[in-house]
Amino acid sequence: MSKKIAVIVGSLRKGSYSRQIAKNMLGLFPKGYEAEIVEIGQLPFFNQDWEADLETPKEVAEFRKQIGGFDAMLFVIPEYNRSISGVLKNALDVASRPYGQSIWNGKPAAIVSQSTGVISGFGANHHLRQILTFLNMPTLQQPEAYIAKSPDLLDDKGKLAEGTLKFLQTVVDAFVELIKRY
Ligand SMILES: Cc1cc2nc3c(=O)[nH]c(=O)nc-3n(C[C@H](O)[C@H](O)[C@H](O)COP(=O)(O)O)c2cc1C
């Protein structure tokens, strides 16, 4: 059976460069691996009362079920104020609870960060690594993927420059090797 990869984009913006990069990456997975983008913008803000006297919203229950059907996660993210976006943090939080029932547990992950400037999402990339460590998600160490000046690397149809695609292929290849180990 094919391995299923959830691709999570850390931006809701219509013209998001993160999303464009993520779309380019869908085709880089080999036979036997199916990658698809999983949406996170519909999720309400996490409320711990869902674990007590408030009913869990249906979007949250559906998201947990959906994530549970994937074998691994690829995060393609922007940097917001030197960290990850709020919408991504919320998605990580909602599927991490109830305590002891985190849907993320044990799923291998890879991170690609990008920015319009030269910092290339380094801060966001490493803040996400900290969270994934606690969520017990074995995360690809090398190659690290920091994409700087994204708009310069995408054409008007959203296709990535050949050199960047080649580099991201090495990231996907290493990620596939990591997934095989779990
Ligand atoms: C609220 C906000 C904070 C940002 N903070 C950073 C930052 O800390 N570092 C950085 O390199 N770019 C920062 N940017 C610029 C983003 O890298 C740029 O907007 C990027 O295109 C966002 O990703 P997207 O195209 O996927 O929406 C910030 C943008 C926004 C909207």
The ligand as a MOL file (V3000), in Angstrom:
LIG
                    3D

  0  0  0     0  0            999 V3000
M  V30 BEGIN CTAB
M  V30 COUNTS 31 33 0 0 0
M  V30 BEGIN ATOM
M  V30 1 C 2.8470 38.8640 10.0880 0
M  V30 2 C 4.0790 38.6690 9.2300 0
M  V30 3 C 5.3090 38.5250 9.8290 0
M  V30 4 C 6.4430 38.2870 9.0500 0
M  V30 5 N 7.6440 38.0740 9.6710 0
M  V30 6 C 8.7110 37.6890 8.9360 0
M  V30 7 C 9.9090 37.2870 9.5720 0
M  V30 8 O 10.0280 37.2640 10.7790 0
M  V30 9 N 10.9360 36.8870 8.7900 0
M  V30 10 C 10.8540 36.8910 7.4200 0
M  V30 11 O 11.8270 36.5160 6.7650 0
M  V30 12 N 9.7250 37.2700 6.7940 0
M  V30 13 C 8.6610 37.6620 7.5090 0
M  V30 14 N 7.4910 38.0160 6.8820 0
M  V30 15 C 7.4450 38.0290 5.4060 0
M  V30 16 C 7.0850 36.6540 4.8910 0
M  V30 17 O 8.2590 35.9120 4.7170 0
M  V30 18 C 6.3830 36.7980 3.5370 0
M  V30 19 O 5.2250 37.5910 3.7060 0
M  V30 20 C 6.0120 35.4540 2.9580 0
M  V30 21 O 5.6570 35.6470 1.6170 0
M  V30 22 C 4.8400 34.8040 3.6940 0
M  V30 23 O 4.6130 33.5120 3.1930 0
M  V30 24 P 3.4590 33.1730 2.1550 0
M  V30 25 O 3.8870 33.7860 0.8200 0
M  V30 26 O 3.4470 31.6870 2.0940 0
M  V30 27 O 2.1760 33.7720 2.6110 0
M  V30 28 C 6.3560 38.2620 7.6400 0
M  V30 29 C 5.0880 38.4280 7.0380 0
M  V30 30 C 3.9730 38.6290 7.8140 0
M  V30 31 C 2.6150 38.7630 7.1520 0
M  V30 END ATOM
M  V30 BEGIN BOND
M  V30 1 1 1 2
M  V30 2 1 2 3
M  V30 3 2 2 30
M  V30 4 2 3 4
M  V30 5 1 4 5
M  V30 6 1 4 28
M  V30 7 2 5 6
M  V30 8 1 6 7
M  V30 9 1 6 13
M  V30 10 2 7 8
M  V30 11 1 7 9
M  V30 12 1 9 10
M  V30 13 2 10 11
M  V30 14 1 10 12
M  V30 15 2 12 13
M  V30 16 1 13 14
M  V30 17 1 14 15
M  V30 18 1 14 28
M  V30 19 1 15 16
M  V30 20 1 16 17
M  V30 21 1 16 18
M  V30 22 1 18 19
M  V30 23 1 18 20
M  V30 24 1 20 21
M  V30 25 1 20 22
M  V30 26 1 22 23
M  V30 27 1 23 24
M  V30 28 2 24 25
M  V30 29 1 24 26
M  V30 30 1 24 27
M  V30 31 2 28 29
M  V30 32 1 29 30
M  V30 33 1 30 31
M  V30 END BOND
M  V30 END CTAB
M  END
